[in-house]
């Protein structure tokens, strides 16, 4: 029996409630479900590859090791891989946004050194890279300098909890719990530069609609140093008509999706755009920017706007796409099956 080890470390950190945590949790669950039906194929172990215990793990015990987190400016790939000729290594790189916008994600001297080490190790010791869209795949190949046949684009999916709900008492209860306005625009996620939050706030004001943001970062703005290069874009934002909910449990978030007049993804750049698929699964009208990954994921029939043009954003917010079905190609079962095929190709 072949032995595969997967990094479950993101489930123990703040990443557990972000996209990386969703990816890690759902991938592990569905891989284990697949393996139960084929007991003689592979065995999956869960490990934590955080920097502090790199040297404590004997990677040679495994046939394939899958690293599930990557930041170009942190040492995510252990130097110890260089002496291992037995094990095959897989790395998931979600996107390379910090490399695309260096002015807004300055690495510093140590970050630059870490990036060069990461790039060297990826080219020398990572046997297969997994990413989440063809858009990210193209950028990864360009920035790291690896051939396309070494990178597999495997799409993510909304979880089953996200669905259209029947009318009921939950509507008034959730409005009261979060003090939601009768009509609102919804955005779910972080507030990094590439998310284009300042233009979204301006557009909602011009459209005469309240903006509701679900996500931990937006709730903590008052405690942040907005002079930092990664946050300076938020300095002049007027939050007066913005309701910042902070982190919201999935059971409540699905209800908020269902209540929203429109879900908006205003990003300059995305590696994928998982909240858009969650909104689609909930039957929420959507409007989103015409950045490559979103067009790749959603295809035709969607109200796209130029993320740099606030007036265009306003127009699409007021006339969103209302009847876009979630493509069947997005399922975590399919994500796990395609990931398992990557492992098997290395065995």
C-alpha positions, -999 to 999 in steps of 0.1 A, spaced: 0 0 0 13 34 -10 15 60 18 5 97 12 9 125 37 -11 157 36 -4 189 54 -33 195 78 -15 224 95 -38 251 81 -67 236 101 -49 245 134 -42 282 126 -61 313 116 -62 299 81 -88 274 92 -116 299 85 -101 312 53 -99 297 18 -68 276 26 -86 260 55 -117 252 34 -94 237 7 -75 216 32 -105 204 52 -127 195 21 -98 178 2 -89 156 32 -125 146 38 -133 136 2 -99 119 -3 -107 98 28 -141 90 14 -127 79 -19 -100 57 -3 -126 40 19 -142 26 -12 -108 14 -25 -91 1 6 -61 -14 -12 -50 17 -31 -34 43 -8 -31 52 29 -35 89 39 -18 104 69 -22 139 82 8 160 93 16 195 103 45 209 82 47 242 101 82 257 101 89 248 137 87 210 131 101 206 96 131 188 110 110 165 132 92 148 103 107 118 85 94 124 50 111 92 37 83 73 55 59 84 27 57 78 -10 40 112 -16 39 143 6 15 171 -2 22 206 11 -11 226 12 1 261 20 24 286 2 35 322 7 63 332 -16 79 353 12 79 326 39 99 293 39 71 269 30 93 242 14 118 226 38 155 225 28 156 189 41 138 178 8 172 181 -10 185 149 5 154 128 -1 154 108 -34 126 84 -24 96 106 -17 77 126 -43 65 160 -33 34 180 -43 28 216 -35 -5 236 -37 1 272 -48 -32 291 -48 -19 322 -65 11 345 -67 -7 378 -58 22 392 -37 45 388 -67 20 404 -91 16 435 -68 50 439 -51 44 476 -42 14 465 -21 30 433 -7 66 443 0 87 413 9 116 430 27 151 416 26 142 383 44 112 378 22 132 382 -10 157 356 3 129 332 12 113 337 -22 146 327 -40 150 297 -17 114 286 -24 117 291 -61 150 270 -61 134 242 -41 102 241 -62 122 237 -93 146 211 -78 124 190 -54 87 196 -60 75 170 -85 40 184 -91 24 218 -84 -14 220 -79 -32 253 -84 -68 264 -85 -73 279 -120 -57 281 -154 -51 318 -147 -30 310 -116 -12 282 -135 0 307 -161 13 331 -135 30 304 -115 48 291 -146 59 326 -155 71 337 -120 87 304 -109 100 293 -143 86 258 -144 70 240 -174 32 239 -176 32 201 -176 44 202 -140 13 222 -129 -22 209 -126 -52 233 -124 -78 217 -102 -109 238 -94 -124 243 -60 -162 241 -52 -188 255 -28 -195 233 2 -229 216 5 -241 239 32 -244 267 6 -278 264 -10 -310 283 -17 -332 283 13 -370 282 15 -387 312 30 -391 310 68 -387 326 102 -349 325 97 -351 356 76 -363 379 103 -341 362 129 -309 366 108 -318 403 100 -322 410 137 -291 391 148 -268 410 125 -289 443 122 -290 438 84 -307 465 63 -337 456 42 -316 459 10 -279 453 8 -248 444 -13 -228 415 1 -191 409 -1 -173 380 17 -136 378 22 -104 397 30 -97 434 23 -63 431 7 -53 454 -21 -63 431 -49 -98 428 -35 -105 464 -46 -126 473 -15 -123 511 -19 -140 511 -53 -167 487 -40 -175 511 -11 -177 540 -36 -199 521 -60 -224 510 -33 -227 546 -21 -234 558 -57 -259 529 -61 -277 540 -29 -272 506 -13 -257 495 20 -227 473 18 -223 443 41 -189 427 45 -184 393 61 -148 386 71 -125 391 101 -101 417 85 -127 444 78 -140 442 114 -105 450 128 -96 480 106 -96 504 136 -68 484 151 -47 483 120 -18 505 109 -32 519 77 2 534 68 15 499 61 20 493 24 -4 464 25 -32 485 41 -26 521 28 -53 516 1 -79 516 29 -68 550 44 -94 572 27 -123 548 28 -156 561 42 -171 532 61 -203 551 72 -227 529 51 -208 497 55 -218 470 80 -187 450 89 -198 417 105 -164 401 111 -161 364 110 -195 347 104 -203 310 110 -213 291 79 -248 284 93 -254 322 94 -234 330 62 -256 309 40 -286 328 53 -269 362 46 -261 351 10 -298 342 6 -310 376 19 -285 397 -1 -299 417 -31 -266 411 -49 -232 395 -42 -203 415 -56 -167 403 -63 -149 436 -72 -113 422 -73 -85 434 -95 -71 399 -94 -83 365 -81 -67 331 -81 -102 316 -81 -131 333 -64 -148 308 -41 -173 332 -26 -188 338 -60 -196 301 -63 -210 301 -28 -233 329 -39 -243 311 -70 -251 280 -50 -274 301 -28 -292 316 -58 -279 351 -50 -277 375 -80 -241 384 -87 -220 411 -103 -182 407 -106 -151 421 -121 -139 409 -155 -106 397 -141 -93 366 -159 -99 340 -132 -135 351 -125 -143 349 -163 -126 315 -164 -147 302 -135 -181 317 -143 -181 319 -181 -208 336 -201 -241 351 -188 -226 370 -159 -227 408 -153 -190 416 -155 -176 451 -148 -143 469 -152 -130 469 -116 -113 503 -122 -145 519 -133 -168 527 -104 -197 538 -127 -195 505 -146 -196 487 -112 -226 507 -101 -244 498 -134 -238 460 -129 -247 462 -91 -281 476 -101 -286 450 -129 -268 418 -116 -269 383 -132 -300 366 -117 -302 333 -134 -268 318 -135 -267 281 -126 -238 266 -107 -218 245 -132 -218 208 -124 -180 207 -129 -176 222 -94 -176 196 -67 -152 186 -39 -156 150 -49 -142 160 -83 -114 181 -67 -103 151 -46 -105 127 -75 -83 149 -97 -58 154 -68 -56 117 -62 -48 113 -99 -19 137 -94 -6 115 -66 -10 84 -86 9 98 -115 40 101 -93 38 66 -78 
